[in-house]
Amino acid sequence: MKSPAALLAKLHRTLEETYALERETGFLRLDAMRSDATFWVAEQLASGASLDLLEASPDWLVDELYEWVTVFRRDGRFGFVSNLGEVDHSALFALVAAKLPAKRV
């Protein structure tokens, strides 16, 4: 498993790439790129990364992750719909939901 510092560095690189693409292409892909970064964080948490990763994440990413976990907890499943069809990520989000503490208000 990667060290927390390596994960945080990867998160920051991913976010910088997201913002660079946003500046380059405009806002048409912003939601998709932010979703990619949020999903990457979910994958890291499911793989055993420390919750410190959330402390280093921007508020919008943490908010989106909590929204996704809320959907999973409500529906008992979580899938993404893309042009390739729906992919079930319920097993991944079960791990994230078990690890994620209650959201601070």
N, CA, C and O of each residue as an XYZ file, in Angstrom:
420
protein
N       0.836     -1.165      0.000
C       0.000      0.000      0.000
C       0.895      1.247      0.000
O       1.961      1.267      0.615
N       0.433      2.277     -0.702
C       1.184      3.516     -0.758
C       1.135      4.235      0.586
O       0.198      4.068      1.366
N       2.146      5.022      0.834
C       2.171      5.812      2.053
C       1.145      6.937      1.953
O       0.783      7.349      0.851
N       0.672      7.442      3.107
C      -0.267      8.573      3.062
C       0.295      9.758      2.287
O      -0.444     10.426      1.563
N       1.572     10.026      2.424
C       2.181     11.156      1.702
C       2.121     10.933      0.193
O       1.855     11.867     -0.563
N       2.366      9.701     -0.247
C       2.306      9.400     -1.681
C       0.875      9.534     -2.204
O       0.658     10.022     -3.313
N      -0.102      9.097     -1.398
C      -1.498      9.228     -1.809
C      -1.908     10.696     -1.896
O      -2.599     11.099     -2.832
N      -1.482     11.484     -0.925
C      -1.809     12.907     -0.951
C      -1.163     13.587     -2.157
O      -1.783     14.437     -2.796
N       0.065     13.223     -2.465
C       0.740     13.794     -3.635
C      -0.005     13.421     -4.910
O      -0.172     14.255     -5.800
N      -0.455     12.162     -5.002
C      -1.216     11.718     -6.178
C      -2.538     12.470     -6.271
O      -2.942     12.875     -7.361
N      -3.212     12.660     -5.148
C      -4.465     13.416     -5.151
C      -4.222     14.832     -5.665
O      -4.967     15.325     -6.512
N      -3.194     15.475     -5.158
C      -2.912     16.843     -5.593
C      -2.555     16.898     -7.075
O      -2.965     17.830     -7.767
N      -1.801     15.924     -7.575
C      -1.498     15.883     -9.014
C      -2.777     15.706     -9.822
O      -2.965     16.369    -10.842
N      -3.660     14.812     -9.372
C      -4.928     14.579    -10.072
C      -5.760     15.853    -10.110
O      -6.332     16.195    -11.145
N      -5.827     16.554     -8.984
C      -6.608     17.788     -8.946
C      -5.975     18.870     -9.805
O      -6.687     19.618    -10.475
N      -4.658     18.968     -9.800
C      -3.996     19.950    -10.663
C      -4.267     19.652    -12.131
O      -4.488     20.570    -12.922
N      -4.252     18.369    -12.499
C      -4.583     17.990    -13.878
C      -6.020     18.365    -14.200
O      -6.308     18.848    -15.295
N      -6.924     18.146    -13.251
C      -8.330     18.512    -13.438
C      -8.458     20.001    -13.688
O      -9.129     20.416    -14.633
N      -7.826     20.806    -12.854
C      -7.917     22.252    -13.012
C      -7.226     22.724    -14.293
O      -7.699     23.662    -14.934
N      -6.123     22.091    -14.672
C      -5.440     22.456    -15.916
C      -6.329     22.172    -17.120
O      -6.427     22.988    -18.036
N      -6.980     21.005    -17.113
C      -7.899     20.680    -18.209
C      -9.094     21.623    -18.224
O      -9.587     21.993    -19.290
N      -9.557     22.011    -17.041
C     -10.661     22.964    -16.960
C     -10.257     24.286    -17.607
O     -11.018     24.863    -18.385
N      -9.062     24.757    -17.283
C      -8.591     26.022    -17.851
C      -8.410     25.901    -19.362
O      -8.672     26.849    -20.103
N      -7.962     24.734    -19.812
C      -7.689     24.525    -21.231
C      -8.960     24.371    -22.052
O      -9.054     24.900    -23.160
N      -9.937     23.650    -21.515
C     -11.114     23.286    -22.314
C     -12.380     24.028    -21.919
O     -13.389     23.908    -22.614
N     -12.367     24.782    -20.843
C     -13.584     25.428    -20.382
C     -14.306     24.538    -19.389
O     -13.706     23.650    -18.783
N     -15.579     24.777    -19.228
C     -16.339     24.103    -18.182
C     -17.125     22.887    -18.675
O     -17.845     22.268    -17.891
N     -17.006     22.540    -19.930
C     -17.827     21.457    -20.466
C     -17.533     20.115    -19.815
O     -18.432     19.282    -19.691
N     -16.294     19.889    -19.396
C     -15.919     18.607    -18.815
C     -15.660     18.686    -17.321
O     -15.206     17.710    -16.724
N     -15.938     19.820    -16.709
C     -15.598     20.000    -15.306
C     -16.233     18.939    -14.415
O     -15.545     18.346    -13.584
N     -17.533     18.688    -14.571
C     -18.198     17.704    -13.714
C     -17.598     16.315    -13.870
O     -17.393     15.611    -12.881
N     -17.316     15.916    -15.109
C     -16.743     14.589    -15.344
C     -15.349     14.484    -14.735
O     -15.006     13.458    -14.147
N     -14.549     15.527    -14.871
C     -13.195     15.480    -14.321
C     -13.233     15.465    -12.795
O     -12.450     14.757    -12.162
N     -14.130     16.232    -12.208
C     -14.242     16.217    -10.749
C     -14.749     14.864    -10.263
O     -14.316     14.374     -9.220
N     -15.658     14.264    -11.009
C     -16.126     12.924    -10.649
C     -14.991     11.914    -10.715
O     -14.893     11.027     -9.867
N     -14.133     12.048    -11.721
C     -12.972     11.152    -11.826
C     -12.088     11.272    -10.582
O     -11.643     10.265    -10.032
N     -11.839     12.501    -10.146
C     -10.994     12.707     -8.955
C     -11.678     12.144     -7.715
O     -11.022     11.530     -6.873
N     -12.988     12.347     -7.591
C     -13.729     11.834     -6.436
C     -13.723     10.311     -6.429
O     -13.546      9.693     -5.379
N     -13.914      9.712     -7.589
C     -13.915      8.252     -7.665
C     -12.530      7.700     -7.328
O     -12.424      6.649     -6.696
N     -11.479      8.389     -7.737
C     -10.129      7.950     -7.397
C      -9.955      7.931     -5.882
O      -9.382      6.985     -5.342
N     -10.440      8.959     -5.190
C     -10.346      8.993     -3.732
C     -11.145      7.838     -3.131
O     -10.681      7.195     -2.190
N     -12.335      7.569     -3.660
C     -13.139      6.440     -3.171
C     -12.371      5.131     -3.332
O     -12.363      4.298     -2.425
N     -11.734      4.951     -4.471
C     -10.940      3.729     -4.688
C      -9.803      3.619     -3.677
O      -9.531      2.536     -3.160
N      -9.142      4.737     -3.397
C      -8.038      4.713     -2.438
C      -8.532      4.361     -1.041
O      -7.908      3.565     -0.339
N      -9.652      4.955     -0.637
C     -10.214      4.650      0.685
C     -10.630      3.186      0.778
O     -10.402      2.538      1.799
N     -11.239      2.667     -0.282
C     -11.654      1.261     -0.291
C     -10.446      0.330     -0.234
O     -10.542     -0.795      0.257
N      -9.314      0.804     -0.738
C      -8.090     -0.005     -0.742
C      -7.291      0.127      0.543
O      -6.213     -0.454      0.665
N      -7.812      0.889      1.507
C      -7.146      0.973      2.794
C      -6.433      2.282      3.077
O      -5.747      2.397      4.093
N      -6.576      3.272      2.206
C      -5.919      4.561      2.451
C      -6.493      5.208      3.705
O      -7.638      4.963      4.086
N      -5.688      6.020      4.320
C      -6.083      6.740      5.527
C      -7.122      7.816      5.199
O      -7.152      8.361      4.095
N      -7.963      8.101      6.182
C      -8.931      9.182      6.028
C      -8.250     10.547      5.940
O      -8.903     11.549      5.651
N      -6.937     10.588      6.189
C      -6.184     11.833      6.002
C      -6.318     12.345      4.571
O      -6.184     13.540      4.311
N      -6.581     11.432      3.659
C      -6.774     11.816      2.262
C      -7.934     12.809      2.128
O      -7.887     13.719      1.301
N      -8.966     12.629      2.943
C     -10.102     13.561      2.899
C      -9.721     14.928      3.435
O     -10.198     15.951      2.944
N      -8.852     14.943      4.455
C      -8.421     16.221      5.023
C      -7.682     17.065      3.998
O      -7.710     18.293      4.066
N      -7.022     16.415      3.053
C      -6.260     17.130      2.033
C      -7.083     17.413      0.784
O      -6.596     18.049     -0.151
N      -8.316     16.949      0.763
C      -9.175     17.105     -0.413
C      -9.961     18.411     -0.342
O     -10.290     18.890      0.743
N     -10.256     18.979     -1.502
C     -11.084     20.190     -1.496
C     -12.508     19.863     -1.047
O     -12.957     18.722     -1.150
N     -13.203     20.875     -0.553
C     -14.557     20.677     -0.029
C     -15.496     20.063     -1.055
O     -16.305     19.199     -0.716
N     -15.397     20.503     -2.315
C     -16.319     19.973     -3.319
C     -16.150     18.471     -3.486
O     -17.131     17.759     -3.706
N     -14.908     17.976     -3.384
C     -14.663     16.549     -3.538
C     -15.248     15.776     -2.364
O     -15.902     14.751     -2.559
N     -15.021     16.254     -1.164
C     -15.557     15.586      0.029
C     -17.085     15.594     -0.024
O     -17.717     14.585      0.288
N     -17.679     16.716     -0.415
C     -19.140     16.796     -0.524
C     -19.678     15.784     -1.525
O     -20.673     15.108     -1.259
N     -19.021     15.680     -2.675
C     -19.477     14.730     -3.693
C     -19.340     13.288     -3.207
O     -20.223     12.463     -3.441
N     -18.238     12.991     -2.534
C     -18.052     11.639     -2.010
C     -19.148     11.295     -1.007
O     -19.707     10.199     -1.050
N     -19.456     12.224     -0.106
C     -20.534     11.981      0.860
C     -21.882     11.812      0.156
O     -22.695     10.991      0.580
N     -22.132     12.573     -0.912
C     -23.380     12.398     -1.668
C     -23.456     10.994     -2.249
O     -24.504     10.351     -2.185
N     -22.351     10.512     -2.816
C     -22.338      9.172     -3.396
C     -22.566      8.112     -2.336
O     -23.313      7.161     -2.565
N     -21.938      8.257     -1.184
C     -22.110      7.290     -0.102
C     -23.551      7.339      0.421
O     -24.111      6.302      0.775
N     -24.148      8.519      0.471
C     -25.551      8.639      0.877
C     -26.447      7.870     -0.083
O     -27.366      7.175      0.349
N     -26.189      7.988     -1.377
C     -26.962      7.238     -2.381
C     -26.786      5.745     -2.164
O     -27.755      4.988     -2.215
N     -25.540      5.315     -1.921
C     -25.293      3.898     -1.679
C     -26.030      3.413     -0.434
O     -26.675      2.365     -0.457
N     -25.934      4.171      0.643
C     -26.597      3.762      1.890
C     -28.113      3.725      1.727
O     -28.779      2.877      2.321
N     -28.654      4.620      0.940
C     -30.101      4.657      0.724
C     -30.565      3.506     -0.172
O     -31.551      2.834      0.129
N     -29.842      3.287     -1.274
C     -30.289      2.324     -2.289
C     -29.673      0.939     -2.146
O     -30.181     -0.027     -2.716
N     -28.579      0.833     -1.384
C     -27.924     -0.463     -1.248
C     -27.123     -0.877     -2.467
O     -26.667     -2.016     -2.564
N     -26.954      0.046     -3.391
C     -26.128     -0.227     -4.576
C     -25.657      1.096     -5.135
O     -26.222      2.147     -4.832
N     -24.613      1.040     -5.959
C     -24.104      2.257     -6.579
C     -23.479      1.910     -7.912
O     -22.523      1.137     -7.972
N     -24.006      2.472     -8.970
C     -23.466      2.254    -10.311
C     -23.279      3.570    -11.021
O     -23.917      4.568    -10.687
N     -22.405      3.565    -12.000
C     -22.223      4.714    -12.872
C     -22.777      4.352    -14.232
O     -22.607      3.224    -14.692
N     -23.430      5.283    -14.872
C     -23.920      5.076    -16.229
C     -23.024      5.879    -17.159
O     -22.848      7.084    -16.980
N     -22.469      5.216    -18.134
C     -21.632      5.893    -19.127
C     -22.073      5.425    -20.502
O     -23.051      4.688    -20.630
N     -21.362      5.845    -21.515
C     -21.703      5.380    -22.862
C     -21.412      3.897    -23.032
O     -21.803      3.306    -24.039
N     -20.740      3.292    -22.079
C     -20.463      1.851    -22.121
C     -21.471      1.050    -21.307
O     -21.386     -0.176    -21.245
N     -22.423      1.737    -20.686
C     -23.421      1.064    -19.867
C     -23.166      1.307    -18.398
O     -22.300      2.098    -18.028
N     -23.925      0.624    -17.566
C     -23.815      0.814    -16.129
C     -22.834     -0.188    -15.543
O     -22.846     -1.369    -15.890
N     -21.992      0.300    -14.653
C     -21.032     -0.553    -13.955
C     -21.383     -0.496    -12.475
O     -21.525      0.588    -11.910
N     -21.523     -1.647    -11.853
C     -21.895     -1.709    -10.439
C     -20.646     -1.582     -9.567
O     -19.750     -2.424     -9.615
N     -20.606     -0.521     -8.778
C     -19.490     -0.288     -7.863
C     -19.935     -0.461     -6.418
O     -19.348      0.133     -5.514
N     -20.961     -1.265     -6.192
C     -21.508     -1.418     -4.850
C     -20.494     -1.982     -3.867
O     -20.448     -1.540     -2.720
N     -19.690     -2.936     -4.280
C     -18.696     -3.520     -3.365
C     -17.697     -2.455     -2.926
O     -17.337     -2.391     -1.750
N     -17.254     -1.632     -3.847
C     -16.320     -0.567     -3.514
C     -16.965      0.416     -2.544
O     -16.338      0.810     -1.561
N     -18.209      0.817     -2.803
C     -18.846      1.806     -1.942
C     -19.285      1.219     -0.601
O     -19.474      1.965      0.360
N     -19.448     -0.089     -0.518
C     -19.699     -0.701      0.785
C     -18.474     -0.507      1.675
O     -18.612     -0.221      2.864
N     -17.285     -0.659      1.111
C     -16.049     -0.447      1.867
C     -15.895      1.023      2.268
O     -15.520      1.326      3.401
N     -16.185      1.926      1.339
C     -16.060      3.363      1.633
C     -17.085      3.771      2.689
O     -16.757      4.506      3.621
N     -18.323      3.298      2.547
C     -19.379      3.656      3.502
C     -19.052      3.157      4.902
O     -19.359      3.827      5.888
N     -18.434      1.989      4.996
C     -18.064      1.447      6.310
C     -16.938      2.263      6.958
O     -16.843      2.333      8.183
N     -16.110      2.863      6.148
C     -14.950      3.600      6.654
C     -15.256      5.078      6.904
O     -14.647      5.702      7.773
N     -16.181      5.625      6.156
C     -16.446      7.072      6.212
C     -17.205      7.454      7.468
O     -18.281      6.916      7.729
N     -16.663      8.370      8.247
C     -17.369      8.808      9.465
C     -18.552      9.703      9.096
O     -18.686     10.121      7.946
N     -19.396      9.991     10.068
C     -20.509     10.903      9.831
C     -19.944     12.238      9.376
O     -18.886     12.666      9.837
N     -20.648     12.884      8.480
C     -20.186     14.164      7.937
C     -20.292     15.247      9.003
O     -21.303     15.377      9.694
N     -19.220     16.015      9.112
C     -19.223     17.151     10.034
C     -20.015     18.291      9.432
O     -19.856     18.612      8.254
N     -20.863     18.901     10.230
C     -21.707     19.988      9.725
C     -21.069     21.322     10.033
O     -21.624     22.366      9.690
